[in-house]
Amino acid sequence: MKKVILLLSVVALLATTGAFISSCDDDDNPFNCTQLALDYSSAASTYITDDSNANCLALKDAIEDYLDSDCPALTDALRATLQDELEALPCY
């Protein structure tokens, strides 16, 4: 069930990010929003396929990087979803 929620989070993030890509300019934003979203998506997909501790840690890092950004696509609802996902990861 957690993998289904994770997959839905990835889809929601990509859909939301796509709507804001035009407002995310590298000159105005120290973080590359598109790359952060792609990093998260890639890490989540890899973790869904192979839930090893290494992949869990990679996903955790990707979520933390995205949460630390000021990307316009990171709404309060998405931030809460990602924070919940982060706290549910069983990494050690």
Secondary structure, DSSP 8 states (H G I E B T S, - for coil): -HHHHHHHHHHHHHHHHHHHGGG--TTT-SS-HHHHHHHHHHHHHHHHH---HHHHHHHHHHHHHHHTS--TT--HHHHHHHHHHHHH----
